[in-house]
């Protein structure tokens, strides 16, 4: 049955830049730089260009966990990329990541500087480089990578699907919200059942799988992402809630969640990070986040 408001797709889609919505200014169907802008460079071997969206938090948590182990070689500069203003389309950022999504990393620790983009790739790169948070045992390693890539494949349904239509779309569409709510709750159930018999996502060891999944799904459970915990009845996933609180209590995770954040309570913000002492300082700048995962 059709209605008078039903959309009929044209034979050829045309980009309407005035289509509205919260992200209309930065979403576009073409790639590449929109303006010339070099990226700043600090003194450390690792230069991170990011924002404290769930995908960005994965990497700052990883760095802070490595530093907590006493690995001074993991010191890093974290530069603030304001995706709401289109910083990700500057020429320097596009050179580092042609997909124009945060986070992006420049690794200058070797003879040849390496660009590393996509959050899962960055986590894997750092884990292999420093030999932590990825088991060497083949069975455990494979299980960890299973869950790392589960997150990479699943999060777009949570962020670009549920999160977009529930929180950001200019109109509320029942079909879209129902469709992605169903999938989101299925994913929460997958995690809850996995954690019923495992302390951490991939087994008894804390790993990059936890670092990848916690900012997204832990954020939903703690009502920090999309403010949808009641709507999703998050409290029913008791094993996942236990894990959410356990990971969130880690000091390195708390520090990592602050980096490149310029919204919310001032005590939770650290716009840029260049030294451990920066956590004692707080920026006065306030910006609204762009936390929709259209590949953030």
C-alpha positions in Angstrom: 0.0 0.0 0.0 1.4 3.4 -1.0 0.8 6.8 0.6 0.9 10.3 -0.7 4.1 10.9 1.2 5.9 7.8 -0.1 9.2 8.5 -1.8 9.7 7.4 -5.4 13.4 7.3 -6.3 14.3 9.0 -9.5 15.9 7.1 -12.4 19.1 9.0 -11.7 20.0 10.3 -8.3 21.1 14.0 -8.0 22.9 15.5 -5.1 20.8 18.1 -3.3 23.2 19.9 -1.0 20.2 21.7 0.5 18.6 18.5 1.7 18.8 19.5 5.4 19.7 17.4 8.4 22.4 17.9 11.0 25.2 16.8 8.7 24.1 18.3 5.4 27.0 20.8 5.6 29.8 18.1 5.6 28.2 15.1 3.9 28.9 14.9 0.2 29.1 12.2 -2.5 32.6 13.0 -3.6 36.0 12.6 -2.0 39.1 14.8 -1.9 40.2 18.0 -0.3 38.0 21.1 -0.2 40.7 23.5 0.9 44.5 23.7 1.5 45.5 23.2 5.1 48.6 21.6 6.5 48.4 19.4 9.6 50.2 20.5 12.7 53.1 18.3 13.8 54.4 17.8 17.4 57.6 16.3 18.8 56.5 12.7 19.4 56.8 9.8 17.0 53.1 9.3 16.9 50.9 12.1 15.5 47.2 11.4 16.0 44.5 13.6 14.3 41.2 12.8 15.8 38.0 13.7 17.7 36.5 12.0 20.8 33.8 10.2 18.9 33.6 6.5 19.6 36.0 5.7 16.8 38.5 8.3 18.0 38.3 7.2 21.7 39.4 3.7 20.6 42.9 5.0 19.7 43.5 7.4 22.6 42.5 4.6 25.0 45.1 2.3 23.3 47.8 4.9 23.6 47.0 5.6 27.3 46.9 1.9 28.1 50.4 1.5 26.5 51.7 4.4 28.4 50.2 3.0 31.6 52.4 -0.1 31.0 55.5 2.1 31.1 56.0 2.1 27.3 57.4 5.6 26.9 57.9 5.0 23.1 54.1 5.2 22.8 54.0 8.9 23.7 51.9 10.8 21.2 50.5 14.1 20.1 46.7 14.2 19.7 45.4 17.0 17.5 41.8 18.1 17.5 40.0 17.6 14.2 36.7 19.5 14.1 34.6 17.4 11.7 31.7 19.7 12.1 33.7 22.5 10.4 35.2 20.2 7.8 38.8 19.9 9.1 38.8 16.4 7.7 38.6 17.8 4.2 41.8 19.8 4.5 44.6 18.8 2.1 46.9 17.6 4.8 44.3 15.4 6.4 43.2 14.0 3.0 46.8 13.1 2.3 47.0 11.2 5.5 43.5 9.6 5.0 42.0 9.8 1.6 38.7 8.7 3.1 38.5 11.9 5.2 37.4 10.2 8.4 38.9 10.3 11.9 41.0 8.9 13.4 44.2 9.2 11.3 47.7 8.4 12.5 51.1 9.3 11.3 53.7 6.9 12.7 57.2 8.4 12.4 58.9 5.9 14.6 60.6 4.0 11.8 62.8 5.0 8.9 59.8 5.7 6.7 56.8 7.6 8.1 53.6 5.5 7.8 50.1 6.7 7.5 47.6 4.5 9.3 43.9 5.1 8.9 40.7 3.2 10.0 40.4 2.7 13.7 40.7 -1.1 13.5 43.9 -0.8 11.4 45.4 1.6 13.9 44.6 -0.6 16.9 46.1 -3.6 15.1 49.2 -1.6 14.0 49.9 -0.4 17.6 49.2 -3.8 19.1 51.7 -5.5 16.8 54.3 -2.8 17.1 54.4 -2.9 20.9 53.4 -6.5 21.5 50.5 -5.8 23.9 46.7 -6.3 23.9 46.8 -8.9 21.1 47.6 -12.4 22.2 50.5 -14.3 20.5 48.7 -17.6 20.9 47.2 -18.3 17.5 43.8 -19.4 18.9 43.5 -16.4 21.2 44.8 -14.0 18.6 42.2 -15.2 16.0 39.4 -14.8 18.6 40.5 -11.3 19.4 40.6 -10.4 15.7 37.2 -12.0 15.2 35.7 -9.5 17.7 37.8 -6.6 16.5 36.4 -7.0 13.0 32.9 -7.8 14.3 32.9 -4.3 15.7 34.2 -2.7 12.5 31.4 -4.4 10.6 28.6 -4.0 13.1 29.1 -0.4 14.3 27.8 1.2 11.1 24.4 -0.4 11.8 24.5 1.1 15.3 25.9 4.6 14.3 24.9 5.3 10.8 21.7 3.3 11.2 20.1 3.4 14.6 22.0 6.5 15.9 21.3 8.5 12.8 17.6 7.8 12.5 16.9 7.8 16.3 18.9 10.9 17.1 20.0 12.9 14.1 17.6 12.5 11.2 15.5 15.7 10.5 12.3 13.5 10.6 11.5 10.4 12.7 10.7 7.5 10.4 9.1 4.5 12.2 10.3 2.0 9.7 13.9 3.1 9.9 14.0 3.3 13.7 12.3 -0.1 14.1 14.6 -1.7 11.6 17.9 -0.5 13.2 16.6 -0.8 16.8 16.0 -4.5 16.1 19.5 -4.9 14.8 21.1 -2.9 17.6 19.3 -5.0 20.2 20.4 -8.2 18.4 24.0 -7.0 18.6 23.7 -6.1 22.3 22.4 -9.6 22.8 25.4 -11.1 20.9 27.8 -9.2 23.3 25.8 -10.1 26.4 25.9 -13.8 25.6 29.6 -13.7 24.8 30.3 -12.0 28.1 28.2 -14.5 30.1 31.2 -16.9 30.1 34.1 -14.5 29.5 35.5 -11.6 31.6 36.5 -9.7 28.5 35.1 -9.8 25.0 37.7 -12.3 23.5 38.3 -14.3 26.7 40.2 -13.8 29.9 42.5 -11.1 28.6 41.8 -7.4 28.1 42.6 -6.7 24.4 42.1 -4.4 21.4 38.7 -6.0 21.0 37.5 -4.4 24.2 39.1 -1.1 23.2 37.2 -1.2 19.9 33.8 -2.2 21.3 33.6 -0.3 24.5 33.4 3.3 23.1 30.4 2.3 21.0 28.5 -0.3 22.9 29.6 0.6 26.3 28.6 4.2 25.4 25.1 3.0 24.5 24.9 1.0 27.7 26.0 3.9 29.9 23.6 6.3 28.0 26.5 8.4 26.7 25.8 7.6 23.0 22.5 8.7 21.6 20.8 8.8 25.1 18.9 5.7 24.1 19.6 3.3 27.1 16.0 3.4 28.3 14.6 3.0 24.8 16.8 0.0 24.2 16.3 -1.4 27.8 20.1 -1.6 28.2 19.7 -2.7 31.8 18.5 -6.1 30.6 21.9 -7.0 29.2 23.4 -7.6 32.6 26.7 -9.2 31.5 27.3 -6.4 29.0 26.6 -3.8 31.8 29.1 -5.5 34.1 31.7 -5.3 31.4 30.8 -1.7 30.5 31.4 -0.6 34.1 34.6 -2.7 34.4 36.2 -1.2 31.4 35.1 2.3 32.2 36.7 2.1 35.6 40.2 1.7 34.1 42.3 4.9 34.6 43.7 4.7 31.1 40.3 4.4 29.6 39.1 7.4 31.5 42.1 9.4 30.3 41.7 8.2 26.7 38.0 9.2 26.7 39.0 12.8 27.5 41.4 13.3 24.7 40.2 15.4 21.8 36.9 16.1 23.6 35.7 19.7 23.7 32.1 19.3 24.9 30.3 18.1 28.0 31.6 18.7 31.5 34.8 20.7 31.6 36.5 18.1 33.8 36.0 15.5 31.0 37.6 17.6 28.3 41.1 17.7 26.9 41.0 19.3 23.4 44.6 18.4 22.6 47.1 16.1 24.3 50.9 16.4 23.9 52.1 15.3 27.4 50.8 13.4 30.3 50.7 16.6 32.3 48.1 18.0 29.9 45.4 16.0 31.9 45.9 18.5 34.7 44.8 21.3 32.3 41.3 21.9 30.9 40.4 23.8 27.8 37.7 26.5 28.1 36.5 26.0 24.5 33.2 24.3 24.0 32.1 22.7 20.8 29.2 20.5 20.0 30.2 17.0 18.9 29.4 15.4 15.6 29.2 11.8 16.9 27.2 10.2 14.1 29.2 7.3 12.6 28.9 7.9 8.9 32.4 6.4 9.1 33.8 8.6 11.8 
